[in-house]
Structures are given as structure tokens and as C-alpha cells.
Amino acid sequence: MRNATDVFSEWALGGKDEGMEKNHADAVSEMLTHLTYGIGTSFTFIDAGCGNGWAVRKIKDHPLCEKAIGVDGAEDMIRKANAIDAVGNYFYSDLMKWIPEEKVDFIHSMEVMYYFENPGELIDHMKLNWLKPGGKMIMGVDFYQEHERSHTWPTDLGTHMTLLSEKNWISLFNDHGFSHIENFRANVQDNFPGTLVISGVLDSI
């Protein structure tokens, strides 16, 4: 099985990142709206698995966004992010090893969590090192148990993916210290059950 970060570096070099942005734009717009709904003060933000940085650039347009950071394990994705946005805050690193200088209010992750053999370990790492107590995390995945057409993706791409159900993902958030957990499907279409979105607020550590 190939490392997912190698696959995505190849995609960046081949321009496939632009297709990812287009295909995920509607779901991410819904996620960012949900994440920032009712916010009345300035906030800081990390996009975990930011790719070419498009969601970071999108949230930077929010009038209350104080700082937005992108981190990704695919080196060529980060090179592309820096080429597009030279003044942005983008970091090339293994998500499980990277720690920001300061904890943030919001974490966003789209199509990343299931590439880890134990997504709960990544959630714990983010909880302990990235997110302020009372901060909010939101994640979106298209690869999940109820989306049957996605089940061939690990074979198609030749990379590991952890297949969980909607209930499993909700339990992971609950078991790892999050409350006020919400779940919904974004960008639902006739031939697509939608991006599974889970969000939660971090209880005090």
C-alpha cells in the first residue's frame, strides 16, 4: 500500500488538487458556515490536511479571522500552497508530529481522518496540542460505511483507509473529550449521500 501523502504530492504535481477543490467546495462552504455560526469575536483556525491551502484562503476572508494556518504531510501540496499564497501560514509535516506555536479556536479537516490507521490517536493529538479548551473541531469525510460506492477507494488508490460508520465517527468524538456533538450530511446529491460532517466542542482538558 502506498503512503497517502505520496499520492497527494503526485496529485499536486499533476494539477489534480484543483479538481479536489472544485469537488469539495460546496461541502467545505457548509462546514465553514457551521463552524463559525454565531461567532462574535476574532478567532484562529487550523486546516488539518490543507492540500494547496484553498480552505485556508477561504476562511481568511472571514472578517473575524485573526489567523489561519494550514498543515499537510504532502510536500508538493505545501509547495503549491506557498506558491499561491506567499504570505500564508503553511507547514509541511506529519500531522501526528506537528504542534502549533499557539492553540487555536477552530480545527477543520476535510477528507483526511480516514487515512490514519487509528483516527482516534490523531483526534487526541489535536485535542491535546492544537485546540483551546472550549474550541471547536469539524471534520468531513466522503469515505464512510453508509456511502457504499466509496468502499472500493482503498483498492483504487492503493492506499490505506479506515472505514467507519457515522455512528463510529460520532463515538470517536464523544470518547475523546468532545461535547455538543453535531452530525449532518453536506452537499447531498441524487447520486451521492453527501459528505459526512461531525463537529464537537472540546471540554476542558
C-alpha positions in Angstrom: 0.0 0.0 0.0 1.2 3.5 -0.8 1.5 6.3 1.6 -1.4 8.7 1.1 0.9 11.7 1.3 2.9 10.4 -1.7 -0.4 10.0 -3.7 -1.4 13.6 -2.9 2.0 15.0 -3.8 1.7 13.4 -7.2 -1.8 14.9 -7.5 -0.4 18.4 -6.7 2.2 18.0 -9.4 -0.4 16.8 -11.9 -2.9 19.5 -11.1 -5.5 17.2 -9.5 -5.6 19.4 -6.4 -7.7 21.9 -8.4 -10.3 19.2 -9.0 -10.3 18.3 -5.3 -11.0 22.0 -4.5 -13.9 22.1 -7.0 -15.4 18.9 -5.9 -15.2 19.7 -2.2 -16.0 23.4 -2.4 -19.8 23.1 -1.6 -19.3 20.8 1.4 -16.5 22.8 2.8 -18.5 26.0 2.5 -21.3 24.4 4.5 -18.7 23.2 7.1 -17.1 26.6 7.5 -20.5 28.3 7.8 -21.4 25.7 10.5 -18.1 26.2 12.3 -18.3 30.0 12.5 -22.1 30.3 13.0 -22.9 32.9 15.7 -19.2 33.8 16.3 -18.9 37.3 17.7 -15.2 37.6 18.4 -12.0 37.1 16.5 -10.8 33.5 16.0 -7.8 31.4 15.0 -8.0 28.4 12.7 -6.1 25.3 11.6 -6.9 23.3 8.5 -5.5 19.8 9.1 -4.6 18.3 5.7 -4.9 21.6 3.9 -3.7 20.5 0.4 -3.0 23.5 -1.7 -4.4 25.8 1.0 -7.7 26.7 -0.6 -9.8 26.4 2.5 -7.3 28.4 4.5 -7.5 31.2 1.9 -11.3 30.9 2.0 -11.6 31.3 5.8 -9.1 34.2 5.8 -11.7 36.2 4.0 -13.9 36.0 7.1 -13.9 39.4 8.8 -13.3 37.9 12.3 -10.5 35.5 11.2 -7.3 36.6 13.1 -5.1 33.8 11.9 -5.5 30.8 9.6 -2.9 28.0 9.4 -2.6 25.1 7.0 -0.6 21.9 7.6 -0.2 18.9 5.3 2.0 15.8 5.0 2.2 16.1 1.2 5.3 18.2 0.5 4.2 19.2 -3.0 0.8 20.4 -1.8 2.5 22.7 0.7 4.9 24.0 -2.1 1.8 24.8 -4.1 0.1 26.5 -1.2 3.1 28.7 -0.6 3.3 29.5 -4.4 -0.3 30.6 -4.4 -0.2 32.5 -1.1 3.3 33.5 -0.3 2.3 35.3 2.9 0.2 32.5 4.2 1.0 30.2 7.2 1.5 26.7 5.7 3.5 23.9 7.2 4.8 20.6 5.7 4.6 18.0 8.4 3.2 14.7 9.6 0.0 15.7 11.3 0.7 13.4 14.2 4.1 15.1 14.9 3.2 18.8 14.3 2.4 21.1 17.1 1.4 24.8 16.5 3.1 27.6 18.5 -0.3 28.5 20.0 -3.5 26.6 20.3 -6.5 27.7 18.2 -10.2 28.2 18.4 -11.2 26.1 15.4 -9.9 23.0 13.6 -11.2 22.0 10.2 -10.4 18.8 8.4 -11.8 17.6 5.1 -11.1 14.1 3.7 -8.1 13.4 6.0 -9.1 11.5 9.1 -9.6 8.1 7.5 -6.1 7.9 6.1 -4.9 7.2 9.6 -5.0 3.7 10.9 -6.2 5.0 14.2 -8.1 8.2 13.7 -8.7 8.4 17.5 -4.9 9.0 18.0 -5.0 11.9 15.7 -8.1 13.4 17.4 -6.3 13.0 20.7 -3.1 14.7 19.4 -5.2 17.6 18.1 -7.2 17.8 21.3 -4.1 18.0 23.5 -1.8 20.1 21.3 -3.8 22.1 18.8 -7.2 23.1 20.2 -8.1 25.5 23.1 -10.5 24.2 25.7 -13.9 25.2 24.5 -12.6 25.3 20.9 -14.5 23.5 18.1 -13.4 20.9 15.7 -15.2 19.9 12.5 -14.3 17.1 10.0 -15.8 15.9 6.8 -15.4 12.5 5.1 -16.7 11.0 1.9 -15.3 7.6 2.7 -17.7 6.1 5.3 -19.7 2.9 5.8 -23.0 4.3 4.6 -21.5 5.5 1.3 -21.2 2.1 -0.3 -19.8 3.4 -3.6 -16.7 4.6 -1.7 -15.7 1.2 -0.4 -13.5 0.5 -3.4 -11.4 3.6 -2.9 -8.5 1.9 -0.9 -8.1 -0.6 -3.7 -8.5 2.0 -6.4 -5.8 4.3 -4.9 -3.7 1.6 -3.4 -3.5 3.3 0.0 -4.9 2.6 3.5 -8.2 4.0 4.5 -10.1 3.3 7.8 -13.7 2.6 7.1 -16.1 3.7 9.9 -19.8 4.3 10.1 -21.5 7.5 11.0 -22.1 6.1 14.5 -18.4 5.2 14.8 -17.3 8.7 14.0 -19.7 10.2 16.5 -18.5 7.8 19.2 -14.8 8.8 18.4 -15.6 12.5 19.1 -17.6 11.6 22.2 -14.9 9.2 23.6 -12.1 11.7 23.0 -13.4 14.5 25.1 -15.8 16.4 22.8 -19.4 17.5 23.7 -22.2 19.3 21.8 -21.5 16.9 19.0 -23.4 17.5 15.8 -23.6 15.5 12.6 -25.1 16.2 9.2 -24.5 15.4 5.5 -23.2 18.3 3.3 -23.6 18.6 -0.5 -26.1 15.8 -0.8 -26.9 15.0 -4.4 -29.0 12.4 -6.3 -26.1 10.0 -6.7 -24.2 10.9 -3.6 -25.3 10.6 0.0 -23.3 13.6 0.9 -20.1 14.4 2.9 -20.4 13.1 6.4 -19.7 16.0 8.8 -19.1 15.7 12.5 -18.4 18.6 14.8 -17.8 18.9 18.5 -16.7 21.3 21.3 -13.7 20.4 23.4 -14.4 20.1 27.1 -11.7 21.3 29.5 -8.7 19.0 29.5 
